[in-house]
């Protein structure tokens, strides 16, 4: 029984590691690795009926190891809690956003900032994050068109922001880094499919 379980987990891990993943909602694909981090899962961010972007989460092998012995079917609540705590305890974590729908600079920057703000009480740091996003989109014509990418690298040193692979800057705040992760991993996350995908791929059946 245990042998079959380990074989199943190994096959799932190999499939993700070798081929990456595709968000079924948008058809957008994500590579299996990003700056040495493993792809945990993918999901869509929707606003009403609009599929705004797909997001892939990349984290450390240590964070993945904490999930390996938890059954997603037997205890999904524990699986979600462990996902969140293991990512927090084993930085860095990267969130790669790939646009599926065109959004203006102000609207995109505001949407992300408004998701972070309830989770982080330092308004100045949230505004700094918003400015980095806004400036990155403004530099490419003022609109995040379909195919535009945003990367948020969350570490103890803060959050690094990149737009279309070009680094925009860093907000030096470990608290903001944790809050940004919570946007995608806590119980009020903005993409439930991403959380589900992460435990589907990293937990035991």
Number of C-alpha atoms within 10 A of each C-alpha: 6 7 7 9 12 14 12 14 17 11 12 16 15 13 13 20 16 11 13 18 21 17 20 12 15 15 11 20 17 23 16 21 17 16 8 11 17 22 28 29 27 30 27 26 22 14 10 7 6 11 15 21 26 29 27 28 26 26 26 19 15 13 24 22 13 18 23 18 14 19 17 21 13 11 10 15 12 14 27 20 14 19 23 20 15 18 23 19 11 17 20 20 23 24 21 22 25 24 23 22 15 15 19 16 24 17 13 19 21 19 12 17 21 14 19 24 18 12 17 17 13 13 13 9 18 23 17 16 25 23 19 21 26 23 16 25 26 15 11 14 11 15 19 26 18 14 15 20 21 23 23 23 23 28 22 17 17 20 26 20 22 20 23 16 11 12 15 17 16 18 19 17 18 15 18 26 26 23 22 25 24 20 19 24 23 19 14 11 16 20 19 16 19 24 24 18 18 24 25 18 22 27 24 20 16
